[in-house]
Amino acid sequence: MINSAEIDIDRPRECLTIGRIAPDFTAITTEGVITLSQFRGQWVLFFSHPGDFTPVCTSEFIAFAELYPEFERRNVQLLGISIDSNPSHLGWLYSILEMTGIVMPFPLIADRDAEIATLYGMVNPDRIYEQSVRDVFIIDPNQRIRAILAYPATNGRNMYELIRLIDALQVTNTYGVSTPANWLPGDPVIIPVANTLEETIQRATNPESLGLDCLAWYYCFADVSQLTPVNPTDLQQ
């Protein structure tokens, strides 16, 4: 945590939204100097936390580390950030190691001047003090932002929901489909709406011929196992 006088939160910055290219940066981390672009070709879960040596953040880092093999299996690089210094990060991660025996398996960025936090809108605009908030950016292998989530400092993130969302995004990328509310891996997915009147009629009258389960002509589901992968570059990212 640093004094608000050290951060110019009013300086102009690009508004980051889903679909935009994630701004590249170079930073000092607990694993040495990195750039965001070095992870091109992987999914990146880029997340901020309010501060080192705080209980909710400690619980989150332990949870991220425990589920790290699940993120690896999905080709996801975890990347944390706060505006604490690198020595503070190292001391905190060593404290976690002493408590739990866990060696943190992903880098934690030291953003002491809040350049990256400000670039990504991660700074809490509280004039009494400044800290990075609990934000998540899910970035695809083409370095396009696919999801943005924000949590209050008082409440930790649900790692299983983050994994579920990554699973849903990867199914979308692979098959060009959408996922319904409360979707879990293995559940049916939503097929894009028909492009022609002929297909619309067929979906309404004989969806089985298309391998679909349609409750209405515009509301059709399919089993992922019956679908053919599409070229991800053909999808709207």
C-alpha positions in Angstrom: 0.0 0.0 0.0 1.4 3.4 -0.9 0.4 7.0 -0.2 -2.2 8.5 -2.6 0.2 11.4 -3.4 2.5 8.9 -5.2 -0.3 7.8 -7.7 -1.8 10.0 -10.3 -5.1 8.2 -10.7 -6.6 11.1 -12.7 -4.1 10.7 -15.6 -5.8 9.7 -18.9 -5.9 6.0 -19.6 -7.6 3.7 -22.2 -10.9 2.2 -21.2 -10.4 -1.5 -21.2 -13.4 -3.6 -22.2 -14.0 -7.2 -23.3 -12.7 -7.7 -26.8 -9.9 -5.2 -26.5 -6.2 -6.3 -26.9 -4.7 -6.4 -23.4 -2.0 -3.7 -23.1 1.5 -5.1 -23.0 3.8 -4.3 -20.1 7.2 -5.2 -18.7 7.5 -5.7 -14.9 9.6 -6.9 -12.0 8.1 -10.0 -10.4 8.9 -12.6 -7.8 10.2 -14.8 -10.7 12.3 -12.0 -12.4 11.4 -9.6 -15.2 8.5 -10.6 -17.4 6.4 -9.1 -20.2 2.8 -9.9 -20.8 3.4 -10.7 -24.4 5.8 -13.6 -23.5 2.6 -15.5 -22.6 1.1 -15.1 -26.1 -0.2 -18.5 -27.1 -1.5 -19.2 -23.6 -4.5 -18.1 -21.7 -3.7 -15.7 -18.9 -5.6 -15.1 -15.7 -4.3 -11.7 -14.6 -5.5 -10.7 -11.2 -4.8 -8.0 -8.6 -5.0 -8.1 -4.9 -5.2 -5.2 -2.4 -2.1 -5.9 -0.4 0.5 -8.3 1.0 0.2 -9.8 4.5 -3.6 -9.5 4.4 -5.8 -12.4 5.3 -8.2 -12.6 2.4 -5.4 -12.2 -0.1 -3.4 -14.9 1.7 -6.4 -17.3 1.4 -6.7 -16.5 -2.3 -3.0 -17.2 -3.0 -3.2 -20.5 -1.2 -6.3 -21.4 -3.2 -4.7 -20.4 -6.5 -1.6 -22.5 -5.6 -3.6 -25.5 -4.6 -5.6 -25.5 -7.9 -2.6 -24.5 -10.0 -2.4 -28.0 -11.8 -6.0 -27.4 -13.0 -5.0 -24.0 -14.5 -1.9 -25.6 -16.1 -4.1 -28.4 -17.6 -6.1 -25.6 -19.3 -3.0 -23.9 -20.6 -3.6 -20.9 -18.3 -0.8 -18.8 -16.9 -1.6 -17.2 -13.5 -0.2 -13.7 -13.0 -0.8 -11.7 -9.9 -0.2 -8.0 -9.2 -0.3 -5.5 -6.4 1.4 -2.2 -5.7 3.5 -3.6 -2.9 7.3 -3.8 -3.5 9.1 -7.0 -4.6 10.8 -7.4 -1.2 7.3 -7.2 0.4 6.0 -9.8 -2.1 9.0 -12.1 -1.3 8.5 -11.8 2.4 4.8 -12.5 2.2 5.2 -15.5 -0.1 7.9 -16.9 2.2 5.5 -16.4 5.1 2.9 -18.5 3.2 5.6 -21.1 2.6 6.4 -21.2 6.3 2.6 -21.6 7.2 1.6 -24.0 4.5 4.7 -25.6 2.8 3.4 -24.1 -0.5 5.9 -22.6 -2.9 3.9 -20.1 -5.0 4.1 -21.5 -8.5 3.3 -18.3 -10.5 4.8 -14.8 -10.6 3.6 -11.8 -8.5 4.2 -8.4 -10.1 5.6 -5.6 -8.0 3.8 -2.5 -9.4 5.2 0.0 -6.9 4.4 3.1 -9.0 1.0 1.7 -9.9 1.7 2.1 -13.6 0.2 -1.3 -14.6 -2.7 -1.1 -12.0 -3.6 2.3 -13.4 -3.4 1.1 -17.0 -5.8 -1.7 -16.2 -8.1 0.4 -13.9 -7.2 -1.7 -10.9 -6.7 1.3 -8.5 -9.4 2.0 -6.0 -10.4 5.7 -6.5 -10.4 6.4 -2.7 -8.8 9.6 -1.8 -7.8 8.5 1.7 -5.5 5.7 0.6 -4.8 3.8 -2.5 -4.7 0.1 -3.1 -5.2 -2.2 -6.1 -8.7 -3.7 -6.0 -9.6 -7.4 -6.5 -9.9 -7.5 -10.3 -9.6 -10.4 -12.8 -8.8 -10.1 -16.5 -9.0 -13.4 -18.5 -6.9 -13.0 -21.6 -6.9 -15.4 -24.5 -3.9 -16.8 -26.5 -4.2 -13.9 -28.9 -4.0 -11.5 -25.9 -7.5 -10.3 -26.3 -9.5 -9.6 -23.1 -12.3 -12.1 -22.9 -13.7 -11.5 -19.4 -13.4 -8.9 -16.7 -14.5 -9.5 -13.1 -14.3 -7.2 -10.0 -14.6 -8.2 -6.4 -14.6 -6.0 -3.2 -11.5 -6.1 -1.0 -13.6 -7.8 1.7 -14.6 -10.9 -0.3 -12.3 -13.6 -1.8 -12.8 -14.9 -5.3 -14.2 -18.4 -6.0 -11.4 -20.2 -7.9 -13.8 -22.9 -9.1 -16.0 -20.3 -10.8 -12.9 -18.8 -12.5 -12.0 -22.3 -13.8 -15.6 -22.8 -14.9 -15.6 -19.5 -16.8 -12.3 -20.5 -18.5 -13.8 -23.8 -19.4 -16.8 -22.0 -21.0 -14.6 -19.6 -22.9 -12.4 -22.4 -24.2 -15.5 -24.4 -25.4 -16.7 -21.2 -27.1 -13.3 -20.9 -28.8 -13.2 -24.5 -29.9 -16.7 -25.0 -31.2 -18.1 -21.5 -31.8 -21.0 -22.0 -29.4 -22.3 -20.3 -26.3 -23.0 -21.7 -22.8 -26.2 -21.2 -20.8 -26.7 -20.1 -17.3 -25.1 -22.4 -14.7 -23.3 -24.3 -17.4 -20.7 -26.9 -16.3 -18.4 -29.0 -18.4 -20.3 -31.8 -20.0 -23.6 -29.9 -20.1 -25.3 -29.1 -23.4 -24.2 -25.9 -25.1 -26.2 -23.3 -27.0 -26.0 -23.3 -30.8 -25.9 -19.9 -32.6 -29.1 -18.8 -34.1 -29.9 -19.9 -37.7 -28.6 -17.9 -40.6 -31.4 -18.8 -43.1 -35.1 -19.2 -43.2 -34.8 -22.8 -44.3 -32.7 -23.6 -41.3 -35.0 -21.7 -39.0 -38.0 -23.8 -40.2 -36.0 -27.0 -39.9 -35.0 -26.2 -36.3 -38.6 -25.5 -35.5 -40.1 -28.6 -37.2 -37.4 -31.2 -37.2 -34.4 -30.3 -35.0 -33.4 -33.9 -34.6 -32.2 -34.0 -38.2 -29.7 -31.4 -37.3 -28.6 -33.2 -34.1 -30.2 -30.4 -32.0 -32.6 -30.2 -29.1 -34.6 -27.1 -29.7 -37.2 -25.7 -27.3 -37.8 -22.9 -29.8 -36.4 -22.1 -33.2 -33.9 -19.7 -31.6 -33.2 -21.7 -28.5 -31.3 -24.8 -29.5 -28.8 -27.0 -27.6 -26.3 -29.7 -28.6 -24.0 -32.1 -26.9 -20.4 -30.9 -27.3 -19.3 -34.5 -28.1 -21.3 -34.3 -31.3 -19.8 -31.1 -32.5 -16.9 -30.4 -34.9 -14.2 -28.0 -33.8 -14.1 -24.7 -35.7 -11.1 -22.5 -36.5 -10.8 -20.1 -33.6 -9.7 -17.3 -35.9 -13.1 -17.5 -37.5 -14.8 -16.6 -34.2 -15.5 -13.1 -33.0 -13.0 -12.7 -30.2 
